[in-house]
Amino acid sequence: MKRLIRSFGFAFKGLRYATATQPNFRIHLVLAVIAVILGFLLQISFAEWQWIMLAIAFVLIMELLNTAVETLTDLVSPGYNEKAGLVKDACAGAVVIAALFALITGIVIFLPKLILLVTHAA
């Protein structure tokens, strides 16, 4: 039980590190909060919540993996190395794909509801 509790401590330490040092992680956290607030305000369905939560988790997980790979790459190759740069670029590309998935998911779910809200109010 002690090991389990310690492992959660390490996990939260990693989350604190990413939040403190990675501006993009903080941006994604703010966007996640906005998406959750919009979800409540627009009363999205259970299935739509599942898609929103998947998109949020996917982006945050990719950001954490990107941070881990960048940190490890900097440790292993502190000087400039073309292959190390390619590793970092590939991880950044994975984050972009996740973010685009989240953006498209948000557009598909929220845009029709927002349009209906605006046209109905007008």
C-alpha positions as CSV (number, residue, x, y, z in Angstrom):
1,M,0.0,0.0,0.0
2,K,2.9,2.3,0.8
3,R,4.4,1.8,-2.7
4,L,1.0,2.6,-4.3
5,I,0.7,5.8,-2.4
6,R,4.3,6.8,-3.3
7,S,3.7,6.0,-7.0
8,F,0.7,8.5,-6.9
9,G,3.1,11.0,-5.3
10,F,5.5,10.6,-8.2
11,A,2.7,10.9,-10.7
12,F,1.5,14.2,-9.1
13,K,5.1,15.4,-9.0
14,G,5.2,14.9,-12.8
15,L,2.0,16.8,-13.3
16,R,3.3,19.7,-11.1
17,Y,6.5,19.7,-13.1
18,A,4.7,19.9,-16.5
19,T,2.3,22.5,-15.2
20,A,5.2,24.6,-13.8
21,T,7.6,24.4,-16.7
22,Q,5.5,23.8,-19.9
23,P,3.5,26.8,-21.2
24,N,1.7,24.6,-23.8
25,F,0.6,22.2,-21.0
26,R,-0.9,25.1,-19.1
27,I,-2.6,26.4,-22.3
28,H,-4.2,23.0,-22.8
29,L,-5.3,22.8,-19.2
30,V,-7.0,26.2,-19.6
31,L,-8.7,25.1,-22.9
32,A,-9.8,21.9,-21.1
33,V,-11.5,23.9,-18.4
34,I,-13.2,26.1,-21.0
35,A,-14.4,22.9,-22.8
36,V,-15.8,21.5,-19.6
37,I,-17.6,24.8,-18.7
38,L,-19.0,25.0,-22.2
39,G,-20.2,21.4,-21.9
40,F,-22.1,22.2,-18.7
41,L,-23.5,25.4,-20.2
42,L,-24.6,23.8,-23.4
43,Q,-25.8,20.7,-21.7
44,I,-24.1,18.3,-24.0
45,S,-25.1,14.6,-24.0
46,F,-23.4,11.7,-22.2
47,A,-21.8,10.5,-25.5
48,E,-20.6,14.1,-26.3
49,W,-19.0,14.2,-22.8
50,Q,-17.2,11.0,-23.6
51,W,-15.7,12.5,-26.7
52,I,-14.8,15.7,-25.0
53,M,-13.1,13.8,-22.1
54,L,-11.3,11.6,-24.6
55,A,-10.0,14.6,-26.5
56,I,-8.9,16.4,-23.3
57,A,-7.1,13.3,-21.9
58,F,-5.5,12.5,-25.3
59,V,-4.0,16.0,-25.6
60,L,-2.8,16.1,-21.9
61,I,-1.3,12.7,-22.2
62,M,0.6,13.6,-25.4
63,E,1.8,16.8,-23.8
64,L,3.1,14.8,-20.8
65,L,4.8,12.3,-23.1
66,N,6.3,15.1,-25.1
67,T,7.7,16.7,-22.0
68,A,9.2,13.4,-20.8
69,V,10.8,12.7,-24.2
70,E,12.2,16.3,-24.5
71,T,13.6,16.1,-20.9
72,L,15.2,12.7,-21.6
73,T,16.6,13.8,-24.9
74,D,18.2,16.9,-23.3
75,L,19.7,14.6,-20.6
76,V,21.1,12.2,-23.1
77,S,22.2,14.8,-25.7
78,P,22.8,18.1,-24.1
79,G,24.5,19.6,-27.1
80,Y,22.9,20.0,-30.5
81,N,22.3,16.7,-32.3
82,E,20.2,16.4,-35.4
83,K,18.7,13.0,-34.5
84,A,17.8,14.3,-31.0
85,G,16.1,17.2,-32.7
86,L,14.1,14.8,-34.9
87,V,13.0,12.9,-31.9
88,K,11.7,16.1,-30.3
89,D,10.0,17.2,-33.5
90,A,8.2,13.9,-33.9
91,C,6.9,14.2,-30.4
92,A,5.8,17.7,-31.0
93,G,4.0,16.5,-34.2
94,A,2.1,13.9,-32.1
95,V,0.9,16.7,-29.8
96,V,-0.2,18.7,-32.8
97,I,-2.2,15.7,-34.1
98,A,-3.9,15.3,-30.7
99,A,-4.6,19.0,-30.5
100,L,-6.2,18.9,-34.0
101,F,-8.3,15.9,-33.0
102,A,-9.5,17.9,-29.9
103,L,-10.2,21.0,-31.9
104,I,-12.2,19.1,-34.5
105,T,-14.1,17.2,-31.8
106,G,-14.9,20.5,-30.1
107,I,-16.1,22.1,-33.3
108,V,-18.3,19.1,-34.1
109,I,-19.9,19.1,-30.7
110,F,-20.0,22.8,-29.7
111,L,-20.4,24.7,-32.9
112,P,-23.9,23.5,-33.8
113,K,-25.1,24.2,-30.3
114,L,-23.5,27.7,-30.3
115,I,-25.0,28.5,-33.7
116,L,-28.4,27.4,-32.4
117,L,-28.0,29.5,-29.3
118,V,-27.0,32.6,-31.2
119,T,-29.8,32.2,-33.9
120,H,-32.4,31.4,-31.3
121,A,-31.4,34.5,-29.2
122,A,-31.5,36.8,-32.2
